[in-house]
Amino acid sequence: MIKVQLFGKFEVFDHNGTPVPIAGAKTQGLLAFLALSMEMPVPRDRIIDLFWGDRFSDQARQSLRQALAKLRRVLPSDGLDVILVDQDRIGLNPAAISVDADRFGKLSQSDVADEVFEALSLLIGPLLDGFFGQRPAFEDWIASERQRFNEMAAGILERAVDIAARRGDTKSALAHARHLVDIEPWSDKAQLVLLRLMAQTGNRAGAIQAFNTYDELLQRELGISAGAELCALMSQIRGETISVAHHTPSLPTVDMPTDIGGRTSIALVPFAWMATQPDQGHLVDGLVEDMSTKLAKFGWLDIQAGGNSDGARLTATQMCTLFSDQQIDYVVHGSLRSNGNRYRLTVQLADPVDGRYLWVERFDRETDDVFDLQDELSDAVVGSLECAIERFEGRNAANKPFEEMNAWECYHRGLAIQYEFDAATNKQAQKHFRRAIALDPNFALAHARLSYAIVISMIYFEADDVPHLLEEALELARTAARLNPDDAVIRFALGRALLAGGDYDQSILHLRDAISRNPNMAQAHCGLGDSMAYAGELDTAMECFERAVEVCPDDPHRWAFLSYGATALLFRGEYDQAEEWAARAEAVPNCHYWSTAIRTSALAHRGRFAEASDALKRLLTLRPGITCDFVKSRLFYLRDATQVDVYISGLRKAGLA
């Protein structure tokens, strides 16, 4: 595989470890940006904004095409597509490229010693050290990514200190503690770890000197003093009231946390109206109102009024001032511009603590009907925004050891892990959902997501004892519905469990109910399409899949929307379109091998046997040993023998045993 090194100096190596030169600052920046976005392909417009936002649209798009072509030429492919393009989204192929920062992120949640130290071995320097000279938007993005990885590194280093101290390796423990202070020089918490260790290993004088230096730095640079906890520790050290003999730091308690967490809170600040028609300012007010209403339908989000910003763009300082007295997790702000009947909406998701932008997206529309405009834009924003917040919640929870997570953090970490669509991570997701339920037995969403994780394990990950698992999934979903009958996610989970059991009619009822409660839940539209397809309502099914893709292009289940659509087209005998939808599904990085199976069957039915043979080779690589009998056994939820035959006969034509 190609290896991309983002920690320390940016470098690229081929499979032999030979450096691959990447010429040009923008080309390097583009590769670095895509490498830091391995979890999800990036919208083309987002890339253009970062690198060529100062150019006209056609010129910017041409520059992007040239940069992608250049990367394809210089990166050794070994027969694989290094860069994947799915309509308006671009990403790197995880089967062809490995990224140190991506591996680091996956290890950052672990408390297993070997994995903790593997993560530290990757941390050879700051993220993209010395990587400058790009556009301001890119520089802002890099700054936020460096901060994010520093937070992950801090959590890993704290665990490394504890592990080394427990082993009696005080030299390593001190080295890790000093590294922690280096990356968090203004943190009392980091200083506590280091100074306590220094005192416990007998270097009381060194601890006092280090504290004095830190306190003077705070006074000089920030005009503040060290916090109460750190000052209390220093009083103990100066008064020689702590024992230093044969003492090592203890790990944090692993008792069950009593805090079960709560809904994620979002403030929508009035958007700016930047246009030549000031009398249309009501349009942006109506848009924000629609967004608030639709976001509120996601039961796990707590939508709050964002105060009055007079429509002006908020600075980081203003944002912190506005929300200093409120328990707000995220702030949504933005602006709407118009030129005749052309509209551009820019939306920013920010952290109210430091004003840092976490997610920025642009939406362009052209229409003469302002009500259609409000509907289209609010739908597009809400779908993408909810997915982005869900990812950030899971990412934030990754910085905590499993035993210290509350129920809410376990829930969101389970979601984030589940979206990787891998057998091992599915088991980890189930583990997190089960702990969330143990911490809060009335946590309805955790019951629902555990039910769906079990359904996924049966359909995609070859879980054994299907009848027993199906019974458990149904019971969990029904428990969730008893606890909270009004939540769309819960109705969705119940509908999916009923589908797996072959009860299409009841499944359709619950999935329609989910959509009526939240029309912007893309997964519910896809689930309804799936049930409709197996019930023989193929035309209606395709409308559902198209709506799912439209509602949320960023949804982690996007590959499944496309894959299920391909299946419906296969059943409908539209093999060329089935192949096209399946190919689009395969281009999504977290895609499962079933999409390749569908494409193989469609190609063979169409008589395109050479292509079908190539697709079959890919399928056998992704799932060695797969057979037609195996495929049939995993289609246990299909009642229509004709549909099963269409699926299987295509694979047989392609040459699958």
PyMOL commands that set and color helices and strands:
alter all, ss='L'
color gray80, all
select helices_A, chain A and resi 25-35+44-52+57-74+100-107+113-122+136-166+170-183+188-200+204-221+228-238+278-296+316-322+370-397+402-404+407-418+423-439+444-460+466-483+488-500+504-517+522-534+538-551+558-571+575-586+594-605+609-622+628-634+641-654
alter helices_A, ss='H'
color red, helices_A
select strands_A, chain A and resi 2-5+11-13+42-43+83-86+89-92+97-99+264-268+272-274+301-305+330-339+342-350+357-366
alter strands_A, ss='S'
color yellow, strands_A
deselect
rebuild
show_as cartoon
